[in-house]
């Protein structure tokens, strides 16, 4: 059985890219509702129309909704930018190894790979044996009597796994050696 060797292309944490920018939107909405209510109380001193309960509820709901949407859009934009940089780094490594631009990923393709956790087979001069994989590090187990942490940060690694073919080609062996031992191999990773 051929041995599988892998090399990390890059890694990132769930704080840098989670794939779920709207996660925690309920808590964000609740926080902005409190801020909106305080603002409404302050504005009541100058605007008698806000002294009505219906107007206060409408102001708080509108304020919280608008700022929650802006917060989600901001997180989504920063995650999209990070994913594009990550895609560029991964594509640079793919191009370096395969010399084939058709193997490169789009940001949506990389997102799919990260979310699904599968692998992408890569051909090198028509020879199979390289796989691009996303490996998510499992979250640490909480202590038995400890309080569970709300914000557990996980790390995801993007790796190139190389399996030499059964019929052993020397050029593939050199590629495998370069992909797994060359210190400059992943220098483009963010």
C-alpha positions in Angstrom: 0.0 0.0 0.0 1.5 3.4 -1.0 2.2 5.8 1.8 0.3 9.1 1.8 2.3 12.2 2.6 0.8 15.6 3.1 1.9 19.2 3.3 0.1 22.2 4.7 -0.6 24.9 2.1 -2.1 27.3 4.6 -4.3 27.4 7.7 -6.8 29.8 9.2 -9.0 30.1 12.2 -12.8 30.4 12.5 -12.3 34.0 13.5 -10.7 34.8 10.2 -13.3 32.9 8.1 -16.3 31.0 9.4 -18.4 30.8 6.3 -21.4 32.0 8.4 -21.2 35.8 8.7 -24.8 36.0 10.0 -24.1 33.7 12.9 -25.1 35.4 16.2 -27.4 37.8 14.4 -30.0 37.3 17.2 -27.6 38.5 19.9 -26.5 41.4 17.7 -30.1 42.4 17.1 -30.8 42.2 20.9 -27.8 44.4 21.6 -28.8 47.0 19.0 -32.3 46.9 20.4 -31.1 48.0 23.8 -28.9 50.7 22.3 -31.9 51.8 20.2 -34.2 52.0 23.2 -31.6 54.1 25.1 -31.3 56.4 22.1 -35.1 56.7 21.9 -35.3 57.6 25.6 -32.8 60.4 24.9 -34.6 61.6 21.8 -37.9 61.6 23.7 -36.8 64.7 25.5 -36.6 66.6 22.2 -39.2 64.8 20.1 -42.7 64.5 21.7 -43.8 62.1 18.9 -41.5 59.4 20.3 -43.3 59.4 23.6 -45.9 57.0 22.2 -45.3 53.3 22.9 -46.0 52.3 19.2 -43.5 55.0 18.0 -40.9 53.8 20.5 -41.3 50.2 19.4 -41.1 51.2 15.7 -38.0 53.3 16.3 -36.2 50.5 18.3 -37.1 47.8 15.7 -36.0 50.0 12.8 -32.7 51.0 14.5 -31.9 47.4 15.5 -32.7 46.0 12.1 -30.7 48.6 10.2 -27.6 48.2 12.3 -27.8 44.4 12.5 -27.9 44.3 8.7 -24.9 46.6 8.5 -23.0 44.5 10.9 -23.7 41.3 8.9 -22.8 43.0 5.6 -19.5 44.2 7.1 -18.6 40.7 8.4 -19.6 39.1 5.1 -17.5 41.6 3.1 -14.4 40.9 5.3 -14.9 37.2 5.1 -15.3 37.4 1.3 -12.1 39.4 1.0 -10.2 36.9 3.1 -11.6 34.0 1.1 -10.3 35.7 -2.1 -6.8 36.1 -0.7 -6.9 32.5 0.5 -8.0 31.3 -3.0 -5.1 33.2 -4.6 -2.6 31.5 -2.3 -4.1 28.1 -2.9 -4.2 28.6 -6.7 -0.6 29.7 -6.7 0.4 26.4 -5.1 -1.9 24.4 -7.5 -0.3 26.1 -10.5 3.2 25.5 -9.2 2.5 21.8 -8.8 0.4 21.0 -11.8 1.4 23.7 -14.3 -2.3 23.6 -15.4 -4.5 26.7 -15.0 -7.7 24.6 -15.4 -7.1 23.0 -12.0 -7.4 26.4 -10.2 -10.3 27.1 -7.9 -12.8 29.9 -7.9 -13.6 31.5 -4.5 -16.9 29.6 -4.6 -15.1 26.3 -5.4 -12.8 26.8 -2.4 -15.7 27.7 -0.2 -17.5 24.5 -1.2 -14.3 22.5 -0.5 -14.1 24.2 3.0 -17.7 23.8 3.9 -18.1 20.2 2.6 -14.7 19.1 3.8 -14.0 16.9 0.8 -11.0 16.7 -1.5 -10.1 17.8 -5.0 -8.0 15.4 -7.0 -5.3 17.0 -9.0 -3.5 15.6 -12.1 0.2 16.2 -12.7 1.0 15.7 -16.3 -1.9 13.2 -16.5 -0.8 11.3 -13.5 -3.1 11.2 -10.5 -1.9 11.2 -6.9 -2.3 14.7 -5.6 -5.4 15.7 -3.6 -6.2 19.1 -2.2 -8.1 18.7 1.1 -9.6 20.9 3.8 -9.0 19.4 7.3 -10.9 21.0 10.1 -9.3 20.6 13.5 -11.9 19.4 16.0 -13.0 21.7 18.7 -11.4 20.9 22.1 -13.7 18.9 24.4 -15.0 20.8 27.3 -13.9 19.8 30.8 -16.3 17.5 32.6 -17.3 20.0 35.3 -16.2 23.1 33.4 -18.4 25.7 31.9 -18.6 25.4 28.1 -17.0 28.2 26.1 -19.3 30.2 23.8 -16.7 31.2 21.3 -14.6 28.1 20.5 -12.0 28.9 17.8 -11.3 26.1 15.4 -8.4 25.9 12.9 -8.8 24.7 9.4 -5.8 23.5 7.4 -5.7 23.2 3.6 -3.3 20.4 2.7 -1.9 18.8 -0.4 -1.9 15.0 0.1 0.3 13.0 -2.2 0.0 9.3 -2.9 2.6 7.9 -5.3 1.1 5.7 -8.1 1.5 1.9 -7.9 3.8 1.8 -10.9 6.2 4.4 -9.5 7.4 7.2 -11.8 10.6 8.9 -10.9 9.3 12.4 -11.8 6.3 11.8 -9.5 8.7 10.8 -6.7 10.6 14.1 -7.2 7.3 16.0 -7.2 6.2 14.2 -4.0 9.6 15.0 -2.4 9.3 18.7 -3.4 5.7 19.0 -2.2 6.4 17.4 1.2 9.9 18.7 2.1 10.7 21.9 0.2 10.7 24.8 2.8 9.7 27.4 0.2 6.7 25.4 -0.9 4.0 27.3 1.0 5.7 30.7 1.3 2.7 32.3 -0.5 0.2 31.3 2.2 -1.4 34.3 4.1 
